[in-house]
Amino acid sequence: MVIKYLLKFFLVLFFLVSINQSKADFFKDITSLIDNNDFRLSYGVAVTDVNQDNRYEFVVTGFGFSNLALSFQNGKIVNINKNEIFDDSKRKTIGVAACDIDQDGFEEIYFLNTDTYSGEKKYSDRLIDTTSKGSIDLFEKDINQKNLNLTAGRSVVCVDRNGNGKYGIYVANYGGPTRFYELTTGQILDLAEQLKIDKITGGRAVVSGNILSGKTDIFAANERGKNFLYYNSDGFFQDIAEDYRVDDEYENGRGTTLTDILYRGRLDIVTSNWNGYHRAFVLEDKKFKDIAAPTYNIPTRIRTVISADFDNDGYDEIFMNNIGEPNKLFKIKENGFFEEIKIQKAYEANGLGTGAAVADIDEDGILELLISHGESGMQPLTMYKADIKKEFNYIRIKPLNMFGAPARGATVILNSNLRNHAKTIDAGSGYLCQMEPVAHYGIRQGEKNISIKVIWTDGSSQSFKVKELNKIIEINQKK
């Protein structure tokens, strides 16, 4: 009899523990919100305002499938694109990034197409400009035909190299020269040779932001060759990767992001390597030091890496999107300690993850995580968000440059009694992808005296006190 009651007790206990573990999972699965979520080959994901309605959409690339513009409408995530050139289902698109290249206050979208692994390709990239007359591909204009990118590439990033709101686009190619496109007197010109950044390498990930110079620098994580760290000097670039010990020449770069690992008010470089050690480069004594340790740095089949505060507790998480093996999640605690969070939702043991991005797509103050899949097999998109059971506070800072466009590459720093926390306004393309152009902060318990400093791409700054939480604050750059 005693054994029978003990057995029942342990069975009930096991059931309750299982229920509690399920309830305590970090993420909840909201994939069911995605309308017409078919099996497909997808790669890069970006976040931009596609239809100029002052709300953001997820742009998902298709590899022989349609490019999507996913908007939150009436409680569902729906594809709002109706433009054939944007759709582009016959080409194989993998990388995507958006920024304002013509200073009209709206972002153009660069779609990087790759129909071969390396070297020369058949179809060029697209640069989509949306006007009142619809969407056009600027590369289809006769004046731009001689500057097409016909080299297989991977990632694209937006760079305001002169700090004047005039964005160029760095294209990380594979087996061919890097491109750097700018719009000049109505023509798309490749300035990479002029800027001395037209290197030939196995280009993979690339990010830009306020790393060292006080303006917009570029970090490129490469495969089968050294990484690049381009220091911005009056709009021109000098590679100092080896001097600053981030060249990592024996690894194969993948997902990369800029984040403030030590909560000290400056950006560090988090970069990962394919089946190699993942890095957390922190600047110390004019050199970068890799402070990543197990279990964070254990090699994986890594693709995208995202730094964001998913659960609004005031500490950033690092989401590691792997292909063909489980994803991982870490919380960045004080002193650069990466605490692994065991996840069930978003674990995706059999997921073929190729890209991911975050945005508060439904504007409820909690970030949504959209994951794309493909490469070796067709899978649908998935979407998650933190399963927050308690009250929370947050603040969202949206810097707009002198033309009213998202200030990609600018830095936002939250200062309080508990931290000095820098975030970049993502310019792309940590690997194929680009996050929303908003600095999202969860507010810590006991946090007060909050102020915000925005460092613009020209190195100038603006500061203000935060008087109200739980809202998005637009900051316009002074002309």
C-alpha positions in Angstrom: 0.0 0.0 0.0 2.8 2.4 0.9 4.6 1.7 -2.3 1.4 2.3 -4.2 0.9 5.7 -2.6 4.6 6.6 -3.1 4.3 5.7 -6.8 1.2 7.9 -7.2 3.0 10.7 -5.4 6.0 10.6 -7.7 3.8 10.4 -10.8 1.9 13.5 -9.7 5.1 15.2 -8.8 6.6 14.4 -12.2 3.5 15.7 -13.9 3.6 18.9 -12.0 7.3 19.4 -12.6 6.7 18.8 -16.3 3.9 21.3 -16.4 5.9 23.9 -14.5 8.9 23.4 -16.8 6.6 23.9 -19.8 5.1 27.0 -18.3 8.6 28.4 -17.4 10.0 28.1 -20.9 11.6 31.4 -22.0 9.8 31.6 -25.3 6.3 31.0 -26.5 5.6 29.8 -30.0 3.4 32.3 -32.0 4.1 30.8 -35.5 0.4 30.2 -35.9 0.0 34.0 -36.5 1.8 33.7 -39.8 -0.7 33.5 -42.7 -0.1 31.1 -45.6 3.1 29.9 -44.0 4.2 27.4 -46.6 7.3 25.2 -46.8 9.9 27.1 -48.7 13.6 27.9 -49.0 14.3 31.2 -47.2 17.5 33.0 -46.1 18.0 36.6 -45.0 15.5 38.6 -43.0 15.4 42.4 -42.6 13.1 44.9 -40.8 12.0 48.1 -42.6 9.0 50.1 -43.4 8.1 48.6 -46.7 4.9 50.6 -47.5 5.8 53.8 -45.8 3.0 53.7 -43.2 5.4 54.3 -40.2 5.2 50.7 -39.1 7.8 48.0 -39.6 7.6 44.8 -41.6 9.7 41.7 -41.8 11.3 41.3 -45.2 12.1 37.6 -45.9 14.1 36.5 -48.9 13.3 33.6 -51.0 15.8 31.2 -52.7 13.8 30.5 -55.8 10.7 31.5 -53.8 9.0 34.9 -53.4 10.5 37.6 -51.3 8.0 38.5 -48.6 6.9 41.7 -46.8 5.3 40.5 -43.6 3.1 42.9 -41.8 1.1 42.6 -38.6 -2.6 43.2 -39.5 -5.7 42.3 -37.6 -3.9 39.9 -35.4 -2.1 38.0 -38.2 1.2 38.3 -40.0 0.4 38.7 -43.7 2.4 39.3 -46.8 1.5 42.7 -48.1 3.8 42.8 -51.2 2.1 43.1 -54.5 5.1 44.1 -56.6 6.5 41.6 -59.1 10.1 43.0 -59.0 10.1 42.8 -55.2 8.6 39.3 -55.3 11.3 38.1 -57.7 10.6 34.4 -57.2 12.8 33.3 -60.2 16.0 34.6 -58.6 17.8 33.2 -55.6 18.0 35.9 -52.9 19.9 35.3 -49.7 21.0 38.7 -48.2 19.0 41.8 -47.5 19.4 45.2 -45.9 17.5 48.5 -46.0 18.6 52.2 -45.7 18.0 55.5 -47.3 20.5 56.0 -50.1 18.7 58.9 -51.8 18.0 61.1 -48.8 14.2 61.1 -49.3 13.5 59.9 -45.8 12.5 56.4 -46.8 14.6 53.3 -47.0 15.6 51.5 -50.2 16.0 47.7 -50.0 19.0 45.9 -51.3 18.4 42.2 -52.3 21.6 40.2 -52.7 21.1 37.3 -55.2 23.4 34.3 -55.3 22.8 31.6 -57.9 26.3 30.0 -57.5 28.5 29.3 -54.5 31.4 31.4 -55.5 32.7 33.7 -58.2 30.7 34.9 -61.3 26.9 34.6 -61.1 24.1 34.8 -63.6 21.6 37.3 -62.0 22.6 40.6 -60.5 21.3 42.0 -57.2 18.4 44.3 -56.9 18.1 47.7 -55.3 14.4 48.5 -54.7 13.2 52.1 -54.5 9.6 52.6 -53.6 7.9 55.8 -54.8 4.4 57.1 -55.3 4.5 55.3 -58.7 5.4 51.9 -57.2 8.6 50.0 -56.7 11.5 50.0 -59.2 14.9 48.3 -59.3 17.5 51.0 -59.7 19.9 48.5 -61.2 17.6 48.0 -64.2 18.2 51.6 -65.3 20.5 51.8 -68.3 22.8 54.2 -66.5 23.5 51.6 -63.9 24.0 48.5 -66.0 27.8 48.7 -66.1 28.0 48.6 -62.3 26.0 45.4 -61.6 27.2 43.0 -59.0 27.7 39.8 -60.9 29.7 38.1 -58.2 28.3 35.6 -55.7 27.8 37.3 -52.4 26.5 36.7 -48.9 25.8 39.8 -46.8 25.1 43.5 -47.2 25.4 46.4 -44.7 24.5 50.1 -44.9 27.3 52.6 -44.2 27.0 56.3 -43.7 30.7 56.8 -44.1 30.7 60.6 -44.2 28.1 61.0 -41.4 25.9 63.1 -43.6 22.9 60.8 -44.0 24.1 59.6 -47.4 24.2 55.8 -47.1 26.4 53.5 -49.1 26.0 49.7 -49.3 28.9 47.4 -48.6 28.4 44.0 -50.4 30.4 41.1 -49.0 31.2 38.9 -52.0 32.6 35.4 -52.1 35.4 34.8 -54.6 35.2 38.3 -56.1 35.9 41.9 -55.1 33.9 43.6 -52.4 31.5 46.3 -53.7 30.6 49.6 -52.1 27.7 51.3 -53.9 26.6 54.9 -53.5 24.0 56.9 -55.4 25.7 59.9 -57.1 23.8 62.3 -59.4 21.2 59.6 -60.1 23.8 56.9 -60.8 24.8 53.8 -58.7 28.6 53.8 -58.5 30.9 51.2 -57.1 33.4 53.1 -54.9 35.1 50.1 -53.4 38.3 50.5 -55.4 38.5 54.2 -54.7 38.0 53.5 -51.0 40.6 50.7 -51.1 38.2 48.1 -49.7 37.7 46.0 -52.9 39.4 43.0 -51.4 38.7 39.4 -52.7 37.9 37.0 -50.0 35.3 34.5 -48.7 33.0 37.3 -47.6 30.4 36.2 -45.0 29.1 38.6 -42.3 29.5 42.3 -42.1 28.4 45.0 -39.6 28.9 48.7 -39.3 28.6 51.1 -36.4 30.5 53.2 -33.9 33.2 50.6 -33.0 36.4 52.7 -32.7 36.6 55.9 -34.7 33.6 57.7 -33.2 31.9 57.5 -36.6 30.8 54.5 -38.7 33.4 51.7 -38.9 33.0 48.3 -40.6 33.7 44.8 -39.3 33.6 41.9 -41.8 33.8 38.3 -40.7 35.3 36.2 -43.5 35.8 32.6 -44.5 39.1 31.2 -45.6 40.9 34.4 -44.8 41.3 37.1 -42.2 38.5 39.3 -40.9 38.5 43.0 -41.7 38.1 45.9 -39.3 37.9 49.1 -41.2 38.6 52.3 -39.2 36.8 55.3 -40.6 39.0 58.3 -41.2 37.2 61.2 -42.9 35.1 58.7 -45.0 38.0 56.5 -46.0 38.9 53.2 -44.4 42.0 51.5 -43.0 42.0 47.8 -42.1 43.3 47.5 -38.5 41.9 44.0 -37.8 45.4 42.4 -37.2 46.5 45.3 -35.0 43.4 45.0 -32.8 43.5 41.2 -32.8 40.2 40.5 -34.4 41.5 39.0 -37.7 40.8 35.4 -36.6 42.3 34.1 -39.8 42.0 30.4 -39.0 38.2 30.5 -38.4 35.3 30.8 -40.8 33.1 33.8 -39.9 29.3 33.7 -39.7 26.7 35.5 -37.4 28.0 38.8 -36.1 26.6 41.6 -34.1 27.6 44.7 -32.1 26.5 44.7 -28.5 27.6 46.1 -25.1 28.9 43.0 -23.3 30.0 44.8 -20.2 27.2 47.4 -19.9 29.7 50.2 -19.9 28.4 52.4 -22.6 30.4 51.2 -25.6 29.9 48.6 -28.3 31.8 45.3 -28.5 32.0 42.7 -31.3 30.2 39.4 -30.9 31.1 37.2 -33.9 30.7 33.4 -34.4 32.5 30.9 -36.6 31.2 27.9 -38.5 32.0 24.8 -36.5 34.6 27.0 -34.8 35.0 28.9 -31.6 32.5 31.8 -31.1 34.0 35.1 -30.0 33.1 37.9 -27.7 35.6 40.7 -28.5 35.9 43.4 -25.7 38.2 46.3 -26.1 40.9 46.4 -23.4 44.1 48.6 -23.6 43.7 49.4 -27.3 43.3 45.7 -28.2 40.3 43.4 -28.5 40.2 40.5 -26.1 38.1 37.4 -26.6 36.3 36.8 -23.3 34.0 34.1 -24.6 34.2 30.9 -22.5 32.3 27.5 -22.4 29.5 26.9 -22.8 29.1 30.0 -25.0 32.1 29.5 -27.3 31.5 25.8 -28.1 31.6 25.3 -31.9 28.2 25.0 -33.6 26.8 25.1 -37.2 26.0 28.7 -36.6 24.2 31.1 -38.9 22.6 34.3 -37.4 23.5 35.8 -34.0 21.1 38.3 -32.4 21.6 40.4 -29.3 18.4 41.8 -27.8 16.5 42.1 -24.5 13.7 39.6 -25.3 12.2 39.4 -21.7 12.5 43.1 -20.8 14.6 42.4 -17.7 17.2 45.0 -18.6 19.8 42.4 -19.6 20.5 41.4 -23.2 20.2 37.9 -24.5 22.2 36.3 -27.3 20.2 34.1 -29.6 22.3 31.7 -31.7 20.5 30.4 -34.7 22.1 27.1 -35.9 21.3 25.0 -39.0 20.7 21.3 -38.5 21.2 21.4 -34.8 19.6 23.0 -31.8 19.5 26.8 -31.3 21.0 28.3 -28.1 20.1 31.2 -25.9 22.4 33.1 -23.4 21.8 36.0 -21.1 24.6 38.5 -20.8 25.0 39.1 -17.0 27.4 41.4 -15.3 31.2 41.3 -16.0 30.6 39.6 -19.4 29.3 36.3 -18.1 27.1 34.4 -20.6 24.5 32.4 -18.7 22.9 29.7 -20.8 19.1 29.6 -20.8 17.7 26.2 -21.6 14.9 26.6 -24.1 12.2 24.3 -25.4 10.4 26.7 -27.8 12.8 28.0 -30.4 15.1 25.1 -29.7 14.4 23.6 -33.2 16.6 20.5 -32.9 15.7 19.7 -36.6 15.5 23.2 -37.8 17.4 24.3 -40.9 17.8 27.9 -39.7 19.2 30.2 -42.3 18.3 33.7 -40.9 16.5 35.5 -38.1 15.6 39.0 -37.1 13.8 40.8 -34.3 11.2 43.6 -34.2 8.2 44.6 -32.0 6.0 43.9 -35.0 2.7 44.1 -33.0 3.8 47.1 -30.9 3.1 45.5 -27.5 6.6 46.3 -26.1 7.9 42.7 -26.4 10.2 41.8 -29.3 9.2 39.1 -31.8 11.8 36.7 -33.2 11.3 35.5 -36.8 13.4 32.6 -38.0 13.8 31.6 -41.6 14.8 28.1 -42.8 16.1 26.4 -46.0 19.3 25.6 -47.7 19.2 21.8 -47.5 15.5 21.4 -47.2 12.2 23.4 -47.4 10.7 24.4 -44.0 8.2 27.1 -43.0 9.0 30.2 -41.0 8.7 30.2 -37.3 8.1 33.0 -34.8 8.5 33.4 -31.1 8.4 35.9 -28.3 9.3 35.9 -24.6 6.7 34.3 -22.4 6.6 37.1 -19.8 4.3 36.4 -16.8 5.0 39.4 -14.7 4.7 43.2 -15.1 7.5 44.8 -17.1 8.7 48.2 -18.2 10.6 49.2 -21.4 11.7 52.1 -23.5 12.2 52.1 -27.2 14.4 54.8 -28.9 14.0 55.4 -32.6 16.6 57.8 -33.9 15.9 59.5 -37.2 18.6 61.3 -39.1 18.5 64.8 -40.7 16.4 63.5 -43.6 13.9 61.7 -41.3 15.2 58.2 -42.2 16.3 55.6 -39.6 19.8 56.5 -38.5 21.3 53.1 -39.2 24.7 52.8 -37.6 24.0 55.4 -34.9 24.6 54.4 -31.2 22.1 54.8 -28.4 23.3 54.7 -24.7 21.0 54.3 -21.8 22.4 55.7 -18.5 20.9 55.1 -15.1 21.8 54.3 -11.5 22.5 50.7 -12.6 24.1 50.7 -16.0 25.5 52.5 -19.0 24.1 50.4 -21.9 25.0 51.0 -25.5 23.0 49.6 -28.5 23.5 50.0 -32.2 20.8 51.0 -34.6 21.3 48.0 -36.8 22.7 48.6 -40.2 22.8 44.9 -41.3 24.0 42.3 -42.0 25.4 40.2 -39.2 24.9 37.3 -41.6 22.3 37.9 -44.3 20.0 39.7 -41.9 19.1 43.1 -40.4 17.2 44.0 -37.2 14.6 46.8 -36.6 16.2 50.3 -36.5 15.2 50.8 -32.8 17.1 50.5 -29.6 14.9 48.4 -27.3 15.6 48.4 -23.6 13.8 46.5 -20.8 14.0 48.3 -17.5 15.7 46.6 -14.6 14.1 46.4 -11.1 15.1 49.4 -9.0 16.3 51.4 -12.1 15.9 55.1 -11.9 17.4 58.4 -13.1 17.3 57.2 -16.7 18.7 59.3 -19.5 19.4 58.6 -23.2 22.4 59.7 -25.3 22.3 59.3 -29.1 25.6 59.3 -31.0 24.9 60.1 -34.6 26.9 58.8 -37.5 28.8 62.0 -37.8 30.0 61.6 -34.1 27.8 64.4 -32.7 25.4 63.6 -29.9 22.1 64.5 -28.3 21.0 63.7 -24.7 17.7 63.9 -22.9 16.1 62.6 -19.7 13.5 59.9 -19.9 10.3 61.0 -18.2 7.9 58.3 -19.3 8.3 54.6 -19.8 6.5 52.0 -22.0 6.6 54.0 -25.2 8.6 54.5 -28.3 10.5 57.8 -28.5 11.5 59.3 -31.8 14.7 61.4 -31.7 15.3 63.7 -34.7 18.9 64.7 -35.5 19.5 68.4 -35.3 20.3 69.9 -38.7 
